[in-house]
Amino acid sequence: MKSTSVRRVTLSIALVSALAGVAACSSGSSGGSGKDDKAAQGTTRVSPIAALQSAEKSTDGADSARIESTTSLGTLMSMKSNGSMGWGGGLTGDMTITYTGGTLAEAMRKTGSTSMQARYLSDAYYAKMGETFAQQTGGKHWVKYAYEDLAKIAGGSGAFLKDQMQNSSPNQSVKLLLASGDVKKVGDETVRGEKTTHYAGTVNVSDLAAKSSHLTASQLADLKKQFTQAGITTEDVDIWVNGKDLLVKAVSKGELSSGTMSSTTYYSDYGVKVAAVAPSASDTTDFKDLLKTQGLTPGSGDTSSGSGTTS
């Protein structure tokens, strides 16, 4: 297998799994309710800020939920994911991810896989690949991605990804609206049969990355540069909160140089038991080691520039 192919596939897996996890627990979005959501009459009795502060506290304290989401990154990737996630002590859980379109999805299909199981633990996440890929890794089906290694791959965006994977929770989208200073109540609506209140706002992505992460000044500067190169500036965020002050739905939408990015996530069964465990070591290959076997090193120009040799 060519080292460029290994790099492309392993980085694709990293991106897909990370996006699924982050989208599930920090979805922000976009304009409008879904086709199964119905508007209902209601009056504003609490300020949007006060209501969102209550929702932030309640959702954070729930610790876990069942999650369904759809994510699109322009022409790069679109996918669906579902599973259960916990956030009481870092992001943990199991998700099944199905690729539905885009150039990365096509790369994944070439490995014999149209869907993937992902397990999220406090220090790493694991992606289960198909048999075609396993044939290239000594029969091992799982790839381990340590967050520390991911942070070395892509500068500020890698550090931001590590931070988000270790600190995200569904109330992140609530925090985004609170921090933006631009939040309004849209109205009372029914989402999947549940009465909710819909709030919306627009956030500056770079500014909020600084407010919602633990990055250094240099990492934030690098991240802002990468956001600019990707064409990311602002993001529209919509959330729906139920009568228990729990997040029911979150939608985010923005523009990339490769097209429109969007994410829609539904939350249910708060408090569900989540017991994700690392797969067997004998059936797992480490992302860092996999790159090394191809003469590549996380953090080097090879892993980010697209260069590489043929083995």
Backbone hydrogen bonds, N-H to C=O, Kabsch-Sander energy under -0.5 kcal/mol:
donor,donor_aa,acceptor,acceptor_aa,energy
3,S,309,T,-1.1
6,V,2,K,-2.3
7,R,3,S,-2.8
8,R,4,T,-2.4
9,V,5,S,-2.7
10,T,6,V,-2.9
11,L,7,R,-2.4
12,S,8,R,-1.8
13,I,9,V,-2.6
14,A,10,T,-2.1
15,L,11,L,-2.6
16,V,12,S,-2.9
17,S,13,I,-2.7
18,A,14,A,-2.3
19,L,15,L,-2.8
20,A,16,V,-2.2
21,G,17,S,-2.2
22,V,18,A,-2.9
23,A,19,L,-2.9
24,A,20,A,-1.8
25,C,21,G,-1.5
26,S,22,V,-1.2
27,S,23,A,-0.8
29,S,236,D,-2.3
37,D,34,G,-1.7
38,K,190,T,-2.4
40,A,188,D,-3.7
45,R,43,T,-0.6
51,A,47,S,-2.4
52,L,48,P,-2.5
53,Q,49,I,-2.2
54,S,50,A,-1.7
55,A,51,A,-2.1
56,E,52,L,-2.7
57,K,53,Q,-1.7
58,S,54,S,-2.3
59,T,55,A,-2.6
60,D,56,E,-2.0
61,G,57,K,-1.7
62,A,58,S,-0.7
62,A,59,T,-0.8
63,D,59,T,-0.6
63,D,60,D,-0.7
64,S,62,A,-0.8
65,A,85,M,-2.0
66,R,268,S,-3.2
67,I,83,G,-3.3
68,E,266,Y,-1.9
69,S,81,S,-2.9
70,T,264,T,-2.2
71,T,79,M,-2.6
72,S,262,S,-2.9
73,L,77,M,-3.7
74,G,260,T,-2.3
75,T,258,S,-1.7
76,L,73,L,-2.1
77,M,73,L,-0.6
78,S,101,G,-2.1
79,M,71,T,-2.6
80,K,98,T,-2.5
81,S,69,S,-2.6
82,N,96,T,-1.5
83,G,67,I,-2.0
84,S,94,D,-1.4
85,M,65,A,-2.4
86,G,92,T,-3.5
87,W,63,D,-2.8
88,G,63,D,-0.7
89,G,90,G,-0.8
90,G,87,W,-0.7
91,L,165,M,-0.8
92,T,86,G,-2.5
93,G,120,Y,-1.9
94,D,84,S,-1.7
95,M,118,A,-2.7
96,T,82,N,-2.9
97,I,95,M,-0.6
97,I,116,M,-3.5
98,T,80,K,-3.2
99,Y,114,T,-1.9
100,T,78,S,-2.6
101,G,78,S,-1.3
103,T,75,T,-2.0
104,L,76,L,-2.8
105,A,76,L,-0.5
106,E,102,G,-1.7
107,A,103,T,-1.7
108,M,104,L,-2.1
109,R,105,A,-2.2
110,K,106,E,-1.3
111,T,108,M,-1.4
112,G,109,R,-1.9
113,S,108,M,-1.5
116,M,97,I,-2.8
117,Q,128,K,-0.6
118,A,95,M,-3.1
119,R,126,Y,-2.5
120,Y,93,G,-3.0
121,L,119,R,-0.5
121,L,124,A,-2.8
125,Y,145,Y,-1.9
126,Y,119,R,-2.9
127,A,143,V,-2.2
128,K,117,Q,-2.8
129,M,127,A,-0.5
129,M,141,H,-3.7
133,F,111,T,-0.8
134,A,130,G,-1.9
135,Q,131,E,-1.8
136,Q,133,F,-1.6
137,T,134,A,-1.3
139,G,134,A,-2.8
140,K,137,T,-1.1
141,H,283,D,-0.7
142,W,283,D,-2.3
143,V,127,A,-2.3
144,K,285,T,-2.4
145,Y,125,Y,-2.9
146,A,144,K,-0.6
147,Y,123,D,-2.1
150,L,146,A,-2.1
151,A,147,Y,-2.0
152,K,148,E,-0.7
152,K,149,D,-0.8
153,I,149,D,-0.7
153,I,150,L,-0.8
154,A,150,L,-0.9
157,S,154,A,-1.2
158,G,154,A,-0.8
159,A,155,G,-2.2
160,F,156,G,-2.5
161,L,157,S,-2.4
162,K,158,G,-2.3
163,D,159,A,-2.3
164,Q,160,F,-2.7
165,M,161,L,-2.7
166,Q,162,K,-1.6
167,N,163,D,-1.2
168,S,164,Q,-2.2
169,S,25,C,-0.7
172,Q,25,C,-0.6
172,Q,169,S,-2.6
173,S,170,P,-1.2
175,K,171,N,-2.4
176,L,172,Q,-2.2
177,L,173,S,-1.5
178,L,174,V,-2.2
179,A,175,K,-2.9
180,S,176,L,-1.6
181,G,177,L,-0.9
184,K,200,A,-2.3
186,V,184,K,-0.6
186,V,198,H,-2.9
187,G,198,H,-1.3
188,D,40,A,-0.7
189,E,196,T,-2.3
190,T,38,K,-4.1
191,V,189,E,-0.5
191,V,194,E,-2.9
192,R,36,D,-0.7
192,R,190,T,-0.5
194,E,191,V,-1.7
196,T,189,E,-3.0
197,T,241,V,-2.5
198,H,187,G,-3.2
199,Y,239,I,-2.8
200,A,184,K,-2.2
201,G,237,V,-2.1
202,T,182,D,-0.6
203,V,235,E,-2.8
205,V,203,V,-0.7
205,V,233,T,-2.1
206,S,233,T,-0.5
208,L,204,N,-2.4
209,A,205,V,-1.8
210,A,206,S,-1.4
211,K,207,D,-1.3
212,S,208,L,-2.3
220,L,216,T,-2.5
221,A,217,A,-2.2
222,D,218,S,-2.2
223,L,219,Q,-2.5
224,K,220,L,-2.6
225,K,221,A,-1.9
226,Q,222,D,-2.1
227,F,223,L,-2.7
228,T,224,K,-2.2
229,Q,225,K,-2.2
230,A,226,Q,-1.9
231,G,227,F,-0.6
231,G,228,T,-0.9
232,I,227,F,-2.7
233,T,231,G,-0.6
235,E,203,V,-2.3
236,D,253,K,-3.2
237,V,201,G,-3.1
238,D,251,V,-2.5
239,I,199,Y,-2.5
240,W,249,K,-2.6
241,V,197,T,-2.4
242,N,246,L,-2.5
243,G,195,K,-0.6
245,D,242,N,-1.8
248,V,240,W,-3.3
249,K,240,W,-1.4
250,A,265,T,-2.3
251,V,238,D,-2.8
252,S,29,S,-0.6
252,S,263,S,-2.5
253,K,236,D,-1.8
254,G,261,M,-2.5
255,E,234,T,-0.5
256,L,259,G,-3.5
257,S,230,A,-3.0
259,G,256,L,-1.3
261,M,254,G,-2.3
262,S,72,S,-2.5
263,S,252,S,-2.1
264,T,70,T,-2.5
265,T,250,A,-2.9
266,Y,68,E,-3.0
267,Y,248,V,-2.3
268,S,66,R,-2.0
271,G,64,S,-2.1
272,V,269,D,-1.6
283,D,280,S,-1.4
284,T,281,A,-1.4
285,T,142,W,-2.9
287,F,144,K,-2.8
290,L,286,D,-2.7
291,L,287,F,-2.0
292,K,288,K,-1.9
293,T,289,D,-1.9
294,Q,290,L,-0.5
294,Q,291,L,-1.1
295,G,292,K,-2.0
296,L,291,L,-2.7
300,S,297,T,-2.6
303,T,297,T,-0.5
303,T,300,S,-0.6
304,S,300,S,-0.6
304,S,301,G,-0.6
305,S,301,G,-2.9
306,G,302,D,-0.8
